[in-house]
Amino acid sequence: MFPRFSLFRYHTLDALVAVGGVAHVAFLFATFALFYVLPWWALVLCGLTYSLLVCWNLQSVSHNFIHNPFFTSRLLNRLYGVLESLAIGMPHQLYHHYHMNHHQGDNDRKGPDGSTRDWSSIFRHSADDGPEPFWRYCLVSFFRVEVGPVLAVAVRHGWKNAVQVAVETLAIAVMWAVFAVLCWQYFVFFYLPSYFFGWVLSYAEGYLEHFGGQPGNPYANSVSSYNTLYNLTWFNNGYHQEHHWDPKCHWTKLPALSKRLEPDLKANGTKILNGPHLTALLEDWLRGKQQQAPAEMKKAA
């Protein structure tokens, strides 16, 4: 009897997530090939779509790949890391360590040294003990990523990781060079703005995944959403509190984990959204208006 071979390490449904990453890169190259053919309004729609895909990839495809690499083959995982680097425009190995640092700090508040363990904490660059203003966090975070410490962590994980970073960096450089040389208008007016706005959306989602949470409380340091459509299309990214409680829990098992944790989440007042994380501020505003209406009616009476 020959040993049973499985392509996917954890679950065959990871095929859907993996194909999503491939489709993202295919869409990017399609926009490049069709840049001179599509009308301006189609290019605008494609640019917005690519931005949303960058955010979606970072928060679902790349995110799940970081915590539970899809393939049993290490070579396939390394090759997929190169593909993901092209998709998100950043060496995936560096993003891996940047994100793992996020879980080490769990969006912590500033300590006695005036800083946070979590490089991406919404409290890290605030002027006081509260979270940084939403708009500033979203627009500025991309430019203040602490590349040196992230690279140092990657190198400390061994020479293979260092080589992976180099290969992923080279792949991105080649892709950008091809875009710039063959069609600089595409690179300057389509790719770079869409790419940057995609990261802005991702930082917005990251902010709202923790805005209203309780730093230091393992049952309430994040914000969850159980919206069916959101979790279906973003591979259960809505179960964010559950994910922070157990980062290695596979995305297909998060709903079951949520049911087990439900009493603790309720007891600790975990913030739960009705819609996706990206509309959380709108949802908070509508909730405030609904709570304000009865009070105003009482005053009027």
C-alpha positions as CSV (number, residue, x, y, z in Angstrom):
1,M,0.0,0.0,0.0
2,F,1.2,3.5,-0.9
3,P,1.0,6.2,1.8
4,R,-2.0,8.5,1.3
5,F,-0.9,11.9,-0.1
6,S,-2.8,15.0,0.9
7,L,-2.0,18.3,-0.9
8,F,-3.5,20.4,1.9
9,R,-2.1,20.3,5.4
10,Y,-5.2,21.2,7.4
11,H,-8.4,21.1,5.4
12,T,-9.3,20.7,1.7
13,L,-11.4,23.9,1.9
14,D,-8.1,25.7,2.0
15,A,-8.3,25.2,-1.8
16,L,-10.9,28.0,-1.9
17,V,-8.6,30.4,0.0
18,A,-5.6,29.4,-2.1
19,V,-7.5,29.9,-5.4
20,G,-8.6,33.3,-4.1
21,G,-4.9,34.4,-3.8
22,V,-4.3,33.2,-7.4
23,A,-7.4,35.0,-8.7
24,H,-6.2,38.2,-7.0
25,V,-2.8,38.1,-8.9
26,A,-4.6,37.1,-12.1
27,F,-6.9,40.1,-11.8
28,L,-3.9,42.4,-11.3
29,F,-2.1,41.1,-14.4
30,A,-5.4,41.4,-16.4
31,T,-5.7,45.1,-15.5
32,F,-2.1,45.6,-16.7
33,A,-2.9,43.8,-20.0
34,L,-6.1,45.7,-20.6
35,F,-5.0,49.1,-19.4
36,Y,-5.1,50.7,-22.9
37,V,-8.3,48.9,-23.9
38,L,-10.6,49.6,-21.0
39,P,-12.6,53.0,-20.8
40,W,-11.7,55.3,-17.9
41,W,-14.8,54.4,-15.9
42,A,-13.9,50.7,-16.1
43,L,-10.4,51.4,-15.0
44,V,-11.8,53.3,-12.0
45,L,-14.0,50.3,-11.1
46,C,-11.0,48.0,-11.6
47,G,-8.9,50.2,-9.4
48,L,-11.4,50.2,-6.6
49,T,-11.8,46.4,-7.0
50,Y,-8.1,45.9,-6.7
51,S,-8.0,48.0,-3.6
52,L,-10.7,45.9,-2.0
53,L,-8.9,42.7,-3.1
54,V,-5.7,43.9,-1.4
55,C,-7.6,44.4,1.9
56,W,-9.5,41.2,1.4
57,N,-6.3,39.2,0.8
58,L,-4.5,40.7,3.8
59,Q,-7.4,40.0,6.1
60,S,-8.4,36.6,4.8
61,V,-6.1,34.8,2.3
62,S,-2.8,36.0,3.6
63,H,-4.0,36.0,7.2
64,N,-5.1,32.3,7.1
65,F,-1.9,31.4,5.2
66,I,0.2,32.9,8.0
67,H,-1.4,31.0,10.8
68,N,-2.1,27.7,9.0
69,P,0.1,27.3,5.8
70,F,-2.1,25.6,3.2
71,F,0.1,22.9,1.8
72,T,1.9,19.8,3.2
73,S,4.8,20.7,0.9
74,R,7.2,23.3,2.2
75,L,8.2,24.1,-1.3
76,L,4.6,24.8,-2.3
77,N,4.2,27.0,0.8
78,R,7.3,29.0,-0.2
79,L,6.1,29.4,-3.7
80,Y,2.7,30.5,-2.6
81,G,4.5,33.0,-0.3
82,V,6.0,34.5,-3.4
83,L,2.6,34.7,-5.1
84,E,1.1,36.4,-2.1
85,S,4.0,38.9,-2.1
86,L,3.0,39.9,-5.6
87,A,-0.7,40.2,-4.5
88,I,-0.1,42.4,-1.4
89,G,3.0,44.2,-2.7
90,M,5.1,43.4,0.3
91,P,7.4,40.4,1.1
92,H,4.9,38.0,2.6
93,Q,7.5,36.7,5.0
94,L,7.9,40.2,6.5
95,Y,4.1,40.5,6.8
96,H,4.1,37.2,8.5
97,H,6.4,38.4,11.3
98,Y,4.7,41.8,11.5
99,H,1.3,40.0,12.0
100,M,2.7,37.5,14.5
101,N,4.0,40.5,16.6
102,H,0.4,41.7,16.6
103,H,-0.7,38.6,18.4
104,Q,2.2,38.9,20.9
105,G,0.9,42.3,21.9
106,D,-2.9,41.8,21.2
107,N,-3.4,45.5,20.5
108,D,-2.0,46.4,23.9
109,R,-2.0,49.9,25.5
110,K,1.3,51.8,26.0
111,G,3.4,50.5,28.9
112,P,5.7,52.3,31.3
113,D,8.2,52.9,28.5
114,G,5.5,54.8,26.6
115,S,5.3,52.2,23.8
116,T,3.4,49.0,22.9
117,R,4.6,45.5,22.3
118,D,2.2,45.3,19.3
119,W,3.7,47.3,16.4
120,S,0.3,47.8,14.9
121,S,-1.6,48.6,18.1
122,I,-4.1,51.4,17.7
123,F,-2.7,52.9,20.9
124,R,1.0,52.9,19.8
125,H,1.0,56.4,18.2
126,S,-1.8,58.1,20.1
127,A,-1.2,61.4,21.9
128,D,-2.8,60.1,25.1
129,D,-3.9,56.8,26.6
130,G,-6.8,56.4,24.1
131,P,-6.6,55.0,20.6
132,E,-5.1,57.0,17.8
133,P,-7.7,58.9,15.6
134,F,-9.1,56.5,13.0
135,W,-8.3,58.6,9.9
136,R,-4.6,59.2,10.9
137,Y,-4.1,55.5,11.8
138,C,-5.4,54.5,8.3
139,L,-3.6,57.0,6.3
140,V,-0.2,57.1,8.0
141,S,0.4,53.5,9.2
142,F,1.6,52.3,5.8
143,F,4.5,54.8,5.9
144,R,5.7,54.1,9.5
145,V,5.9,50.3,9.4
146,E,9.0,49.5,11.4
147,V,10.8,47.5,8.7
148,G,14.1,47.2,10.6
149,P,12.7,45.3,13.6
150,V,10.5,43.1,11.3
151,L,13.5,42.3,9.1
152,A,15.6,41.5,12.2
153,V,13.0,39.1,13.5
154,A,12.8,37.4,10.0
155,V,16.6,36.9,9.9
156,R,16.7,35.5,13.4
157,H,14.4,32.7,12.2
158,G,17.2,31.3,10.1
159,W,18.9,31.6,6.7
160,K,16.0,30.0,4.9
161,N,13.7,32.7,6.0
162,A,16.2,35.3,5.0
163,V,16.4,33.7,1.5
164,Q,12.6,33.7,1.3
165,V,12.5,37.4,2.1
166,A,15.1,38.1,-0.6
167,V,13.3,36.0,-3.2
168,E,9.9,37.7,-2.4
169,T,11.5,41.1,-2.5
170,L,13.1,40.4,-5.9
171,A,9.8,39.1,-7.3
172,I,8.1,42.4,-6.3
173,A,10.9,44.5,-7.7
174,V,10.7,42.6,-11.0
175,M,7.0,43.0,-11.2
176,W,7.2,46.7,-10.4
177,A,10.0,47.2,-13.0
178,V,8.0,45.5,-15.7
179,F,5.0,47.7,-14.9
180,A,7.1,50.9,-14.9
181,V,9.1,50.1,-18.0
182,L,6.3,48.7,-20.2
183,C,3.6,51.1,-19.1
184,W,4.6,53.8,-16.6
185,Q,1.1,55.3,-16.8
186,Y,-0.4,52.1,-15.5
187,F,2.1,51.9,-12.7
188,V,1.8,55.6,-11.6
189,F,-1.9,56.3,-12.2
190,F,-3.5,52.9,-11.6
191,Y,-1.3,50.5,-9.6
192,L,0.2,52.7,-7.0
193,P,-3.0,54.6,-6.0
194,S,-5.0,51.3,-5.9
195,Y,-2.3,49.5,-4.0
196,F,-2.0,52.3,-1.4
197,F,-5.7,52.6,-0.9
198,G,-5.9,48.8,-0.5
199,W,-3.5,49.1,2.4
200,V,-5.5,52.0,3.8
201,L,-8.6,49.8,3.8
202,S,-6.7,47.0,5.5
203,Y,-5.5,49.3,8.2
204,A,-9.1,50.5,8.6
205,E,-10.3,47.0,9.1
206,G,-7.5,46.2,11.5
207,Y,-8.4,49.3,13.5
208,L,-12.1,48.4,13.7
209,E,-11.3,44.8,14.6
210,H,-10.1,46.2,17.9
211,F,-11.8,49.6,18.4
212,G,-14.1,49.2,21.4
213,G,-12.2,46.2,22.7
214,Q,-10.6,45.8,26.1
215,P,-6.8,45.6,25.9
216,G,-5.5,42.9,28.2
217,N,-8.7,40.9,28.4
218,P,-8.3,37.7,26.4
219,Y,-12.1,37.4,26.0
220,A,-12.7,41.0,24.9
221,N,-9.6,42.5,23.4
222,S,-11.1,42.3,19.9
223,V,-14.3,42.8,18.1
224,S,-16.3,40.1,16.4
225,S,-19.0,40.0,13.7
226,Y,-21.2,37.0,13.0
227,N,-22.6,38.3,9.8
228,T,-23.2,35.3,7.5
229,L,-22.3,36.9,4.1
230,Y,-19.2,38.6,5.6
231,N,-17.9,35.4,7.1
232,L,-18.7,33.4,4.0
233,T,-16.7,35.7,1.7
234,W,-13.9,36.6,4.1
235,F,-13.4,33.1,5.4
236,N,-14.7,33.6,8.9
237,N,-12.6,36.8,9.5
238,G,-15.5,38.1,11.5
239,Y,-14.7,35.7,14.4
240,H,-11.9,38.0,15.4
241,Q,-12.2,37.7,19.1
242,E,-12.2,34.0,18.8
243,H,-9.2,34.1,16.5
244,H,-7.2,36.2,19.1
245,W,-8.2,33.7,21.8
246,D,-6.8,30.9,19.7
247,P,-4.7,32.1,16.7
248,K,-4.0,28.6,15.5
249,C,-7.6,27.6,15.3
250,H,-8.4,26.8,11.6
251,W,-10.9,29.2,10.0
252,T,-13.4,26.4,9.4
253,K,-13.5,25.7,13.2
254,L,-14.0,29.2,14.4
255,P,-17.8,29.0,14.6
256,A,-17.5,26.0,16.8
257,L,-15.0,27.7,19.0
258,S,-17.3,30.7,19.2
259,K,-20.1,28.6,20.6
260,R,-17.8,27.2,23.3
261,L,-16.6,30.6,24.2
262,E,-20.0,32.3,24.1
263,P,-20.6,32.4,27.9
264,D,-17.2,33.9,28.5
265,L,-17.6,36.5,25.7
266,K,-21.0,37.6,27.1
267,A,-19.7,37.7,30.6
268,N,-16.8,39.9,29.5
269,G,-18.9,42.3,27.4
270,T,-17.2,41.5,24.1
271,K,-18.2,43.9,21.4
272,I,-20.2,42.2,18.6
273,L,-21.1,43.8,15.3
274,N,-24.0,43.1,13.1
275,G,-22.2,43.9,9.9
276,P,-18.6,43.6,8.7
277,H,-15.7,45.4,10.4
278,L,-15.3,48.0,7.7
279,T,-18.8,49.5,8.5
280,A,-18.3,49.4,12.3
281,L,-18.2,53.2,12.7
282,L,-21.4,53.6,10.8
283,E,-23.0,50.8,12.9
284,D,-21.8,52.6,16.1
285,W,-23.3,55.8,14.9
286,L,-26.6,54.2,14.1
287,R,-26.7,52.5,17.5
288,G,-26.0,55.8,19.1
289,K,-28.9,57.4,17.2
290,Q,-31.3,54.5,18.2
291,Q,-30.3,54.9,21.9
292,Q,-30.7,58.7,21.7
293,A,-34.2,58.6,20.2
294,P,-36.0,57.2,23.3
295,A,-34.2,59.7,25.5
296,E,-35.3,62.6,23.3
297,M,-38.8,61.3,23.2
298,K,-38.9,61.2,27.0
299,K,-37.7,64.8,27.2
300,A,-40.3,66.0,24.7
301,A,-43.0,64.2,26.7
